[in-house]
Amino acid sequence: MALTTNKSVLEWIDDKVKLVKPDNIVWIDGSKEQIEELRAIACSTGELTKLNEELLPDCYLHRTAVNDVARVEHRTFICTKTKEEAGPTNNWMDPDECYKMLYDIARDSYIGRTMYVIPYSMGPIGSRFSKVGIELTDSIYVVLNMVIMTRVGKAVLDVLGDSEDWVRGFHSRCQIDEEKRYICQFPQDNTIISVNSGYGGNVLLGKKCFALRIASYQGWKEGWQAEHMLILGVQNPKGEVRYICAAFPSACGKTNLAMLIPPEGYLAQGYKVWCVGDDISWIRKGDDGRLYAINPENGFFGVAPGTNVKSNPNALASTKQGTIFTNVALNLDNNTVWWEGLDKNPPENALEWKGNPWNGKESTDKGAHPNSRFTAPAVNCPCLSSEFENPQGVPISAIVFGGRRAKLAPLVYQSRDWNNGVFVGSIMASETTAAATGAVGVVRRDPMAMLPFCGYNMADYWQHWLDIGKTLDADKAPKIFNVNWFRKDDEGNFLWPGFGDNLRVLNWILDRCEGKVDAQETAIGYVPFAKDIDLSGIEDEVSLETLESILTVDNALWADEVSGIEELYAKFGDKMPADLLKEFQTLKDNLQK
């Protein structure tokens, strides 16, 4: 029984039914009864394993196919009418050719299977920020993850009414054939198609596919922004909360920052940090002229390995109820889960992530896949902001970019103005760690941490940032900063403690936003005076001299960086925004002074 009379929805679904020929069609209404029924079916088929109800209530384990464990960027396409519209940093395919290829792959693939129709809202249902999507899938795993990660059910369709402004998402597991695996976005059609995968990042189409690739294009056309940014609120002892959006490439501590726990001395004073979102921000101008942000998601899709009581207690607490774990180890003694870095007591009687017997004390093989995941409801997070469901979003004081640089970038610096801040974001880069690639210290450019997620030409994306800036009064625009928690000494030791102590830097950033502290001008922007970053409680770890050293800007190292920026910008030819080329020239001139 259809849950809507929306003609565009029903015609689109009818078209897909004819293509894939499901045995049954089930509309997901979001009710507890329906979710319980789907969990029971998935457990009966082995798609899910129910975990210990006392220790992990309503939690389940899922294993993907061994060939299907991560996002596949080389199989991800932006399908626009011309290649130039997708830009040089995206894989491109002609839309007509791509539709034909995908439909040929998917044809008849639901025979013997059920089609689940998932109506979902990215963002609080009915908010002016929010957008509606419908995903068709033949996977209960996808349904149950989408129920956690988005707002699902009939209320979404009620808000949509007869509108045609909704994102079409079609997923088919097909044969999980990696040679025919494609994740394709058609931004000009508001459409996403994913075939031959069952892994979350490729099949939870509300996540990167919609919330970034499609939404970034929508934002470009409609005058707002979809960004790969966390949102956190810092509450000071007076009870005032100010909000920061921050973008980091992977392996730079993004989730840890989003759920930061203040150092003991700060907790005693009354500081608190509130998580609004750990991954994605949708940003719009409010009636008062300031920028406001929402987290369009409703849950966390986090990497399990390395998550523990010390590294991120709030993330770990979020997984304790109603969570789906993917590709982690199963402890057979107590029917709970385990992964590398959870604790120092790997289970001896277990199944590793592929489902084979595993003794964690003796085996050299990993129990959990390095990209194993948890899908956890945001409501579980102990530091979840009370503004999480606010349909108006939260006002943004600062935008922070960051990366992992051993010698180059100082601990923190502020851009001179909005345009300079866009330049700072555009040249973002991180040095690879051994865990990621086997090659250490290779500089990878990832502008605004959006390189894999921008749904159109990145030169147009930068211009969109610059155009947004033109609509903002200087006193209402967020100030833009860059941070680097990863400066090292000559022996390779980190010079800044990071984690909760990063609040010390966030406080300086917020003080700068309110004009409370001065700063020193350098070739790249404004850097703190060391005395203005509070070191109380960590003087034994970080001396004033050490702090001064990680605030220094080495012009010679920055001069070496110029060629890497030129290489990036050259890819975009004459589409490069003039304002960014001007900022780049200013940097080069400053470095020669």
Disulfide bonds with the S-S distance in Angstrom:
none
